[in-house]
Amino acid sequence: METTKKKKIASLLLCLTFALAVSIPAGTAFASNWQDKYYEISSEGHGYTYTPAQHKDDRTSSWDECRDTSETHTVQIAAESYENGPVVAYPGPKALWWTGKKDYILNNIRENGYEWATLVIEGSPYVWAWGYWSPDSI
C-alpha cells in the first residue's frame, strides 16, 4: 500500500510540473530574473547604433537574443551616466553576433560606477537588427 501511495504522489507531482511548464507562454524571453526588452535598431548610414538605455542593477553580464539582422555585426554593452544620456564608456569586449545568436555579453558597467547600460551594434553603414536584450542576467 505504501508503494502505491508513493507512486500516486510522484505521478501527481510530475503532472503539476508539466502543467506549470506548458503554462509559460512560448516566445517569452527571459534572462533569469529580468524579462528581456524588445529592440529594433538601425544605423541609418552611420555603421553603429544603440538601444535605449536600461538600468543595470547588478554586476552580472548582459543578455542579447538577435532574432534578425541585416548582417553579421559586433555587439558591445556601453555605459551611460544617466538614462539615455551620452555613452561615456565601453567597459567590456566586443562580440560577433548574427541572426539566431543568443548569449551573454560581458561588461563591467556597475564595477566602473555606472548605472545605465545600452546595447551597441556596429557593422556596415546601414546595419540593422531586432531582438530582445537585458542589462542583467542573474
MISE-524062 format. One line per field, with one value per residue: residue in three letters; x, y, z of N, C-alpha, C in turn; residue number from 0; chain. Coordinates in Angstrom, 3 decimals, padded with zeros to 6 digits. Layout:
N
resn [ala, ...]
n_X [X, ...]
n_Y [Y, ...]
n_Z [Z, ...]
ca_X [X, ...]
ca_Y [Y, ...]
ca_Z [Z, ...]
c_X [X, ...]
c_Y [Y, ...]
c_Z [Z, ...]
resi [NUM, ...]
chain [A, ...]
# end
This chain:
138
resn [met, glu, thr, thr, lys, lys, lys, lys, ile, ala, ser, leu, leu, leu, cys, leu, thr, phe, ala, leu, ala, val, ser, ile, pro, ala, gly, thr, ala, phe, ala, ser, asn, trp, gln, asp, lys, tyr, tyr, glu, ile, ser, ser, glu, gly, his, gly, tyr, thr, tyr, thr, pro, ala, gln, his, lys, asp, asp, arg, thr, ser, ser, trp, asp, glu, cys, arg, asp, thr, ser, glu, thr, his, thr, val, gln, ile, ala, ala, glu, ser, tyr, glu, asn, gly, pro, val, val, ala, tyr, pro, gly, pro, lys, ala, leu, trp, trp, thr, gly, lys, lys, asp, tyr, ile, leu, asn, asn, ile, arg, glu, asn, gly, tyr, glu, trp, ala, thr, leu, val, ile, glu, gly, ser, pro, tyr, val, trp, ala, trp, gly, tyr, trp, ser, pro, asp, ser, ile]
n_X [000.819, 001.936, 003.838, 002.174, 000.937, 003.139, 003.762, 001.469, 001.667, 004.076, 003.317, 001.359, 002.926, 004.601, 002.712, 001.824, 004.187, 004.547, 002.203, 002.734, 004.992, 003.987, 002.297, 003.732, 004.101, 005.006, 007.748, 008.162, 010.756, 013.375, 015.982, 017.068, 016.115, 015.054, 012.767, 013.290, 013.849, 012.308, 013.950, 014.538, 016.631, 018.493, 021.293, 021.245, 023.055, 025.338, 026.859, 026.879, 024.783, 022.518, 020.556, 017.751, 018.635, 018.895, 018.309, 020.927, 021.145, 022.891, 026.052, 026.236, 026.614, 025.293, 022.454, 021.649, 019.445, 019.404, 017.051, 016.767, 018.797, 020.515, 023.036, 026.050, 027.394, 029.033, 028.547, 028.272, 028.291, 027.525, 028.193, 026.174, 025.901, 023.531, 019.994, 019.475, 021.421, 024.534, 026.841, 029.373, 031.374, 032.945, 032.904, 033.768, 034.277, 033.959, 031.705, 031.057, 028.062, 024.985, 022.045, 019.825, 021.619, 022.078, 023.147, 025.279, 026.701, 029.689, 030.475, 031.429, 029.823, 028.520, 030.699, 032.391, 031.155, 028.853, 025.308, 023.562, 022.898, 023.463, 022.795, 025.028, 025.421, 027.561, 028.480, 028.153, 027.489, 024.642, 023.586, 021.197, 019.151, 017.052, 015.584, 015.782, 016.899, 018.690, 019.938, 020.863, 021.575, 020.949]
n_Y [-001.200, 001.269, 001.730, 002.140, 004.523, 006.270, 006.165, 007.360, 009.944, 010.750, 010.695, 012.692, 014.951, 015.030, 015.558, 018.104, 019.565, 019.398, 020.742, 023.305, 023.925, 024.041, 026.164, 028.516, 031.100, 030.458, 031.854, 033.931, 035.758, 035.433, 036.556, 035.140, 036.677, 038.895, 040.237, 040.223, 043.015, 044.206, 045.170, 047.207, 048.312, 050.585, 051.616, 053.656, 054.671, 055.301, 053.185, 052.256, 051.810, 052.132, 050.819, 052.128, 053.179, 051.015, 050.458, 049.186, 046.768, 045.054, 043.237, 041.402, 039.712, 040.928, 040.172, 039.066, 038.370, 037.900, 038.178, 038.783, 040.189, 042.459, 041.671, 039.940, 041.251, 043.343, 043.346, 045.232, 046.248, 049.385, 052.113, 054.561, 057.740, 058.692, 058.045, 057.386, 059.226, 060.571, 058.138, 057.078, 055.296, 052.178, 049.543, 046.730, 043.819, 043.583, 041.518, 039.034, 038.867, 037.473, 036.608, 034.740, 034.183, 033.897, 034.910, 035.559, 038.758, 040.076, 042.611, 045.538, 047.436, 048.273, 047.803, 049.832, 052.015, 052.971, 053.198, 052.835, 051.081, 050.315, 048.601, 048.230, 048.117, 047.384, 047.675, 047.464, 050.573, 050.643, 048.843, 046.826, 045.507, 043.314, 042.154, 040.761, 042.025, 042.264, 044.121, 042.872, 039.580, 037.622]
n_Z [000.000, 000.771, -001.264, -003.493, -002.757, -002.807, -005.538, -006.620, -005.555, -006.700, -009.402, -009.405, -008.736, -010.985, -013.001, -012.175, -012.458, -015.252, -016.075, -015.121, -016.641, -019.309, -019.070, -019.198, -021.444, -024.808, -026.562, -024.844, -023.616, -021.319, -019.236, -016.787, -013.903, -015.139, -017.418, -020.814, -023.012, -025.927, -028.931, -031.803, -034.063, -036.177, -038.072, -039.908, -041.907, -040.439, -039.444, -036.884, -034.006, -031.207, -028.453, -026.519, -023.214, -020.341, -016.870, -014.915, -012.582, -011.236, -011.051, -013.097, -016.301, -019.450, -021.624, -024.880, -027.498, -030.721, -033.108, -035.806, -038.386, -040.585, -041.270, -040.209, -037.267, -034.764, -031.213, -028.191, -024.800, -023.590, -021.338, -019.735, -018.183, -017.213, -017.694, -021.056, -021.728, -023.010, -024.366, -022.252, -021.675, -022.597, -021.099, -021.581, -023.706, -027.348, -029.222, -031.709, -033.573, -034.906, -036.882, -034.975, -032.959, -029.482, -026.378, -023.511, -022.710, -021.826, -019.429, -017.543, -016.233, -013.719, -012.056, -012.748, -011.749, -013.047, -013.849, -015.924, -018.917, -022.378, -025.412, -027.984, -031.488, -034.227, -037.650, -041.175, -043.003, -043.030, -041.130, -039.437, -036.780, -034.836, -031.805, -028.505, -025.412, -022.295, -019.544, -017.274, -015.990, -013.987]
ca_X [000.000, 002.825, 004.428, 001.121, 000.784, 004.307, 003.629, 000.422, 002.211, 005.070, 002.570, 000.730, 003.979, 005.018, 001.641, 001.845, 005.378, 004.239, 001.193, 003.417, 005.894, 003.232, 001.553, 004.592, 003.902, 006.132, 008.184, 008.538, 012.202, 013.817, 017.356, 016.903, 015.053, 014.637, 012.140, 014.066, 013.156, 012.364, 014.622, 014.613, 017.516, 019.129, 022.370, 020.868, 024.197, 026.457, 027.655, 026.675, 023.569, 022.345, 019.205, 017.526, 019.319, 018.149, 019.018, 021.692, 021.017, 023.906, 027.336, 026.196, 026.712, 024.029, 021.929, 021.081, 018.925, 019.189, 016.076, 017.050, 019.721, 020.891, 024.364, 026.840, 027.861, 029.540, 027.750, 029.024, 027.475, 028.118, 027.697, 025.687, 025.906, 022.130, 019.124, 019.524, 022.432, 025.579, 027.679, 030.571, 032.417, 032.703, 033.608, 033.634, 034.724, 033.003, 031.470, 030.455, 026.654, 024.284, 020.662, 019.661, 022.558, 021.640, 024.233, 025.639, 027.701, 030.457, 030.627, 031.744, 029.100, 028.415, 032.037, 033.006, 030.369, 027.731, 024.047, 022.751, 023.560, 022.833, 023.351, 025.571, 025.788, 028.391, 028.589, 028.224, 026.781, 023.191, 023.288, 020.015, 018.907, 015.986, 015.617, 015.477, 018.111, 018.530, 021.213, 021.253, 021.274, 021.182]
ca_Y [000.000, 002.417, 001.915, 002.696, 005.915, 006.990, 006.272, 008.348, 011.262, 011.042, 010.988, 013.997, 015.961, 015.082, 016.240, 019.516, 020.136, 019.522, 021.793, 024.576, 024.148, 024.424, 027.399, 029.650, 031.347, 030.271, 033.115, 034.872, 035.660, 035.857, 036.361, 034.880, 037.400, 040.068, 039.996, 040.926, 044.104, 044.182, 046.288, 047.236, 049.447, 050.706, 052.619, 054.740, 055.236, 055.604, 051.994, 051.835, 052.314, 051.572, 050.754, 052.994, 052.679, 050.350, 050.498, 047.969, 046.606, 044.216, 043.089, 040.247, 040.002, 041.257, 039.106, 039.500, 037.346, 038.544, 037.418, 039.004, 041.289, 042.604, 041.104, 039.669, 042.527, 043.229, 043.932, 045.624, 046.974, 050.680, 052.756, 055.936, 058.286, 058.835, 057.376, 057.900, 060.270, 060.158, 057.000, 057.604, 054.268, 050.850, 048.658, 045.317, 043.485, 043.404, 040.116, 038.849, 038.478, 037.200, 036.162, 033.496, 034.052, 034.376, 034.623, 036.587, 039.729, 040.541, 044.059, 045.984, 048.705, 048.592, 047.783, 051.120, 053.079, 053.428, 052.520, 052.703, 050.309, 050.284, 047.616, 048.900, 047.239, 048.013, 046.893, 048.315, 051.832, 050.508, 047.641, 046.857, 044.271, 043.333, 041.013, 041.011, 042.136, 042.620, 044.559, 041.954, 038.179, 036.864]
ca_Z [000.000, 000.866, -002.583, -004.339, -002.353, -003.303, -006.987, -006.897, -005.231, -007.732, -010.634, -009.220, -008.834, -012.379, -013.740, -011.801, -013.088, -016.670, -016.225, -014.926, -017.784, -020.505, -018.840, -019.526, -022.872, -025.732, -027.137, -023.813, -023.422, -020.004, -018.809, -015.367, -013.212, -015.897, -018.710, -021.826, -023.675, -027.390, -029.597, -033.269, -034.265, -037.484, -038.020, -040.829, -042.601, -039.542, -039.166, -035.495, -033.372, -029.874, -027.914, -025.357, -022.016, -019.275, -015.588, -014.619, -011.140, -010.598, -011.740, -013.990, -017.729, -020.112, -022.462, -026.157, -028.406, -032.014, -033.886, -037.232, -038.650, -041.994, -041.476, -039.014, -036.725, -033.398, -030.136, -027.014, -023.830, -023.267, -020.116, -019.797, -016.830, -016.831, -018.663, -022.423, -021.870, -023.949, -023.993, -021.611, -021.550, -023.163, -020.154, -021.915, -025.056, -028.444, -029.575, -033.023, -033.437, -036.172, -036.720, -034.225, -031.835, -028.173, -025.448, -022.545, -023.148, -020.669, -019.254, -016.187, -016.055, -012.287, -011.466, -013.048, -011.122, -013.877, -013.558, -017.134, -019.966, -023.686, -026.342, -029.173, -032.604, -035.260, -038.875, -042.359, -042.762, -042.852, -040.355, -038.575, -036.037, -033.847, -030.901, -027.099, -024.610, -020.887, -018.997, -016.186, -016.299, -012.751]
c_X [000.859, 003.447, 003.417, 000.920, 001.935, 004.225, 002.590, 000.929, 003.232, 004.380, 001.923, 001.765, 004.468, 003.982, 001.635, 003.040, 005.138, 003.244, 001.822, 004.295, 005.127, 002.435, 002.394, 004.485, 005.164, 006.493, 008.509, 010.011, 012.570, 015.306, 017.283, 015.785, 014.565, 013.925, 012.884, 013.208, 013.381, 013.152, 014.559, 015.399, 018.171, 020.162, 022.144, 022.074, 025.424, 027.368, 027.585, 025.365, 023.430, 020.892, 019.000, 018.163, 018.345, 018.991, 019.688, 021.750, 022.148, 025.137, 027.386, 026.400, 025.325, 023.636, 021.384, 020.652, 018.560, 018.243, 016.293, 017.980, 020.059, 022.215, 024.980, 027.448, 028.489, 028.545, 028.684, 028.065, 028.216, 027.462, 027.220, 025.614, 024.494, 021.281, 019.117, 020.406, 023.472, 026.346, 028.983, 031.694, 031.966, 033.444, 033.391, 034.036, 033.588, 032.873, 030.785, 029.039, 026.026, 022.872, 020.634, 020.612, 021.935, 022.682, 024.408, 026.706, 028.398, 030.510, 030.941, 031.094, 029.092, 029.787, 032.773, 032.171, 029.213, 026.478, 023.188, 023.552, 022.755, 023.541, 023.770, 025.843, 026.593, 028.481, 028.761, 027.410, 025.273, 022.812, 022.015, 019.858, 017.677, 016.060, 015.210, 016.783, 017.777, 019.893, 021.747, 020.855, 021.525, 020.794]
c_Y [001.260, 002.743, 002.546, 004.172, 006.767, 007.188, 007.320, 009.764, 011.679, 011.404, 012.371, 015.116, 016.124, 015.828, 017.740, 020.231, 020.366, 020.660, 023.175, 024.916, 024.605, 025.704, 028.642, 029.879, 031.129, 031.611, 034.173, 034.685, 036.187, 035.647, 036.302, 035.715, 038.636, 039.649, 040.842, 041.960, 044.018, 045.391, 046.095, 048.493, 049.399, 051.831, 053.794, 055.449, 055.491, 054.402, 051.527, 052.429, 051.649, 051.652, 051.856, 052.348, 051.980, 050.407, 049.158, 047.836, 045.831, 044.076, 041.860, 040.688, 040.382, 040.086, 039.704, 038.284, 038.047, 037.679, 037.591, 040.204, 041.319, 041.917, 040.694, 040.995, 042.308, 043.859, 044.245, 046.358, 048.257, 051.248, 054.171, 056.458, 058.584, 058.269, 058.116, 059.139, 059.808, 058.943, 057.565, 056.582, 052.980, 049.830, 047.167, 045.067, 043.483, 041.910, 040.074, 038.283, 038.301, 036.749, 034.816, 033.337, 034.628, 033.939, 035.791, 037.501, 040.267, 042.058, 044.347, 047.341, 049.109, 048.651, 049.108, 052.304, 053.616, 052.621, 052.277, 052.008, 050.393, 049.233, 048.349, 047.846, 048.050, 047.081, 047.826, 049.594, 051.689, 049.233, 047.859, 045.503, 044.442, 042.055, 041.426, 041.070, 042.542, 043.045, 043.641, 040.531, 037.279, 035.419]
c_Z [000.000, -000.499, -003.542, -004.039, -002.896, -004.818, -007.356, -006.635, -006.289, -009.048, -010.561, -009.353, -010.276, -013.228, -013.437, -012.437, -014.576, -016.903, -016.064, -016.130, -019.021, -020.306, -019.094, -021.023, -023.689, -026.333, -026.111, -023.528, -022.044, -019.859, -017.293, -014.783, -013.961, -017.174, -019.731, -022.544, -025.186, -027.893, -031.106, -033.605, -035.647, -037.424, -038.968, -041.444, -041.750, -039.269, -037.725, -034.991, -032.016, -029.432, -026.876, -024.117, -021.073, -018.005, -015.332, -013.103, -010.482, -011.483, -012.654, -015.438, -018.258, -021.006, -023.745, -026.959, -029.707, -032.841, -035.388, -037.357, -040.134, -042.294, -040.141, -038.561, -035.354, -032.437, -028.981, -026.086, -023.474, -022.016, -020.424, -018.372, -016.316, -017.957, -019.994, -022.581, -022.870, -023.432, -023.431, -021.498, -022.225, -022.291, -020.423, -023.355, -026.081, -028.711, -030.940, -032.856, -034.806, -035.858, -036.010, -033.054, -030.577, -027.160, -024.480, -023.142, -021.897, -020.642, -017.793, -015.913, -014.574, -011.624, -011.689, -012.560, -011.942, -013.564, -014.787, -018.218, -021.261, -024.545, -027.617, -030.242, -033.608, -036.458, -040.063, -042.101, -042.499, -042.109, -039.524, -037.897, -035.164, -033.027, -029.503, -026.317, -023.185, -020.347, -017.907, -016.544, -015.097, -012.940]
resi [0, 1, 2, 3, 4, 5, 6, 7, 8, 9, 10, 11, 12, 13, 14, 15, 16, 17, 18, 19, 20, 21, 22, 23, 24, 25, 26, 27, 28, 29, 30, 31, 32, 33, 34, 35, 36, 37, 38, 39, 40, 41, 42, 43, 44, 45, 46, 47, 48, 49, 50, 51, 52, 53, 54, 55, 56, 57, 58, 59, 60, 61, 62, 63, 64, 65, 66, 67, 68, 69, 70, 71, 72, 73, 74, 75, 76, 77, 78, 79, 80, 81, 82, 83, 84, 85, 86, 87, 88, 89, 90, 91, 92, 93, 94, 95, 96, 97, 98, 99, 100, 101, 102, 103, 104, 105, 106, 107, 108, 109, 110, 111, 112, 113, 114, 115, 116, 117, 118, 119, 120, 121, 122, 123, 124, 125, 126, 127, 128, 129, 130, 131, 132, 133, 134, 135, 136, 137]
chain [A, A, A, A, A, A, A, A, A, A, A, A, A, A, A, A, A, A, A, A, A, A, A, A, A, A, A, A, A, A, A, A, A, A, A, A, A, A, A, A, A, A, A, A, A, A, A, A, A, A, A, A, A, A, A, A, A, A, A, A, A, A, A, A, A, A, A, A, A, A, A, A, A, A, A, A, A, A, A, A, A, A, A, A, A, A, A, A, A, A, A, A, A, A, A, A, A, A, A, A, A, A, A, A, A, A, A, A, A, A, A, A, A, A, A, A, A, A, A, A, A, A, A, A, A, A, A, A, A, A, A, A, A, A, A, A, A, A]
# end
